[in-house]
Amino acid sequence: WFELHVITSFAAYALFTLALSSAVFFIIRSYRQGEGTRDFLDITGRAILFGFFFFSVSMFSGAIWGFVAWGAYWMWEPKMLWSFVVWFWYAGAMHLWYMKVTPFYKGGLGGINKERSGLWISVAAVMGFFITLFTYIGVGLLMKSSHSF
């Protein structure tokens, strides 16, 4: 379970990094040309989707491994709490993407123009990367955790 936990978490981190990169390209292109290309938005959305899947598998396998190693599926420690924040953040970003690409989508995102919703998805991907980076590096350095390196 430990190996699966580590491999899937790094796969998720790689996909979240890909989402960051394509989101930055989307933002740059949207300001230069007035509208970002749909390709970058699709890459961002799919990277978030698959990253969310791998991160979910990582959290699930980590819970099982934690039960085997420590006798508990969940411990109230900073790394686990921040991982839950990352999971919820990307769930929200994935929801934004699905609202953008779904043919049954009606209206704006809480008053946000549908054409500009790609910008919000990209901003969510960029912010999500920094939340993930803090969870991976910052929590281990700044807070006491069983995941400290």
N, C-alpha and C positions, 0 to 999 in steps of 0.2 A: 504494500500500500504506500510505503514511503516513496519508492521510486516513481510510482504513478503520480503521486502528489507533486513531486518536484518537476517531473517532465511536463505534466499538463500546466503547471503554473508558469513555467518558462515559455511554453507554447503560447499561453494567453498573453504574457508580457510582450512577446514578439509581435503578436497580432495587434495588441494595443499600441505598440510603437508604429506599426504600419498604418493604423487608423490615424495616429497623430500626423504622420508624414503626409498622407493623402488629404487630411483636413487642412493642413497648412497650405498645400498646393491649391486646394479649392478656394480658400480665403484669398490668397494672393491673386488667383485668376479672376475671382469674382470682383475684386476691386480694380483690376486692370482692364477687364473687358466688360464690366457691368454685370456679368452673370458668370458664375463658375461653371465649369464643364461637369456634366452629369457623371462622367467616368470617375472622377475623383470622389464624388459623393457616393457612388456605388461601391468603390473600393473601401471608403471609410465605413459605410454601413455594413458591408460584408465582413470586414475585419473586426468590427465590434461584435457582430453576431457570432462569428466563430471564436473570437476571443472570450466572449461571455460563456459560450459552451465549454471551452477548455477550462476556464476559471471555475465554473460550476463543478466540473468533474474534479478539479483540484481541491476545492473546498470539501466535496463529498469524500474523496479518498483521504484527505487530511483528517477529517473527522473520524473515519474508521481507524486510520493509523494512530491517531491520538487516543482512541479508546483502547487499542491494543497496548500502546506504550505507557499511557498515563492513567488509564481507567476512566476517562471521561471523553465524550464526544465534543464537548465545548467547554472552554475555560474562559473566564472573563479577563482576558489579558489584551494589551494594546494591539498586538499583531492580528489577532482574530477579530477584534472589533473593527479595526481599520480595513481588514479584508472584506468584512461585511459591508462597509461603506463603499468600497470599490465595486463590489458586486451590485449593490443597489444603484450606484451611479451609472454603471454601464447598462443596467436594466432600463433605466430612464432614457439613456442615449439610444438604446436599441428601439425603445418605444417611439421616440421622435423619428427615427429612420423609417419605421414601419408606417407611421402616420403620413410620412412624405411619399412613400412609394406605393401605398395601398390604393387601388383604383376606387375603393369605396370611401375614400377620404373626402370629407365635405368641410368647407370653411377653413379658417386659419387655425394656427396653434395658439389658442387662447388669445385671439385677436392679432396673431402674427400672420403676415401675408405668406401664403403657401410658397411663392417663389423665393422668399427670403428664408424659409425654414431650413434650407441647406446650410445657411450660415450658422444657425443655432445648433444643428447637428455637429458641424465642424467645431464650434466653440466647445460643445460638450465633450467631444473627443479630445481636444487639446487639454481642457481642464481635467478630464479623466486620467490622462497620461500623467499629469503632475500629482494627482491624488495617488495613483498607482506607484509612482516613483517615491513619494513620501512613505507610502506603506511598505515598500520593499526596502528602502535604504534608511529613511528618516526614523521610522519606528525602532529599528534595530539599533541605531546609534543614540537616540535620544531617550528611549524608554526601556525599562527592564521587561524582558519578554523571553519566553522559552525559544523564540525564533531568533534571538540575538546571535550575531556571528562573531 
